[in-house]
Amino acid sequence: MHIDVDRLDAAVTEAVAEGHFSGVVAVDVADDRVLERASGDAHRALQVPNTASHRFGVASGSKAFTALAVMRLVEDGALQLTTPARDVLGADLPLVDDAVTVEHLLTHTSGIGDYLDEEADWEVDDHVLRSPVHLLDRAEAFLPELDGFPQQSDPGERFAYNNGGYVVLALIAERVSGRTFHDLVHTEVCDRAGLTATRYLRSDGLPGDVALGYLDATGNRTNLLHLPVLGNGDGGIYTTAGDLHRFWRALFAGQIVARETVEEMTRARHDVPAEDLRYGMGFWRHRTGPAVILEGYDAGVSFRSTHDPATSTTVSVLGNTSEGAWPVIGATAGLFD
């Protein structure tokens, strides 16, 4: 597969000229970076420009890291895909159907009520969390957020994208492993893949190499009050364009989980017409081709990373505004047809 770098470069130029895009676009093919563009500011008030080495939040792009941490526990025998969530939850979250399994949660087929239902009537910059955001620093702290949402469908009946299901997975992973979810991801996923920049970071103590997430194309309002102070199973990890390419290559080389597990996780299980994509287990798939995708959208975050394992090609768009990356992301979609 040949990537039309000039076409993508032109799309970035147009988005920047129209005042939309703030972030980084990178195309990596095997050991070579063939395109790198950075635009906008990582810190507007201090006029610090974005660079390719800045870390960006990727919102739901983090779900793949959650899925991999869970599958590491499966490979180690601490969990099974058929393990009922109730076996680990005990009396917590009583509205979760007793038949919901780990596999249902991983594949968005659990049918549980979602604390952050993306089909509900809310805007990306709404204050959607019921708990004070500074309290949401571990999986157990999300129990009040997750509780009280009735089951929406029978387990296994249908695909319905579910943020809460991935926080439940983080809670299960913590309880089964005896480790914090963040430590589990950092050691069992990031470290095994050689990712030195990819970490969950507290939003009230971000280091200087992190691009702040801005709500709008202009102004200094950030997403600090809109997201948990420390991301959890459904989102919130920070990474770089370089680490994303390393992640993809390590994944398909079997460095994080076995190659057979990778095949099972990236196998397209569900068509999702609303997204013009398919879904596996923690990973999106191109609507027809072999490319595998991570995508995230949240207050101050617009992100997609697409990888073709056959050619070791990665196209990543990391935006630090809520909407600004989508014109560029739209231009990347046809590159993998």
Buried (B, 14 or more C-beta within 10 A) or exposed (E): EEBEBEEBBEBBBBBBEEEBBBBBBBBBBEEEBBBBBBBBBBBBEEEBEBEBEBBBBBBBBBBBBBBBBBBBBBBEEBBEBEBBBBBBBEEBBEEBBEBBBBBBBBBBBBBBBBBBBBEEEEEBBEEBBEEEBBBBBBBBBBBEBBBEBEBBBBBBEEBBBBBBBBBBBBBBBBBBBEBBBBEBBBEBBBEBBEBEBBBBBEBEEBEEBBBBBBBEBEEEBBBBBBBBBBBBBBBBBBBBBBBBBBBBBBBBEEBBBEEEBBEBBBEBBBBBEEEEBBBBBBBBBBBEEBBBBBBBBBBBBBBBBBBBBEBBBBBBBBBBBBBBBBBBBEBBBEBBE
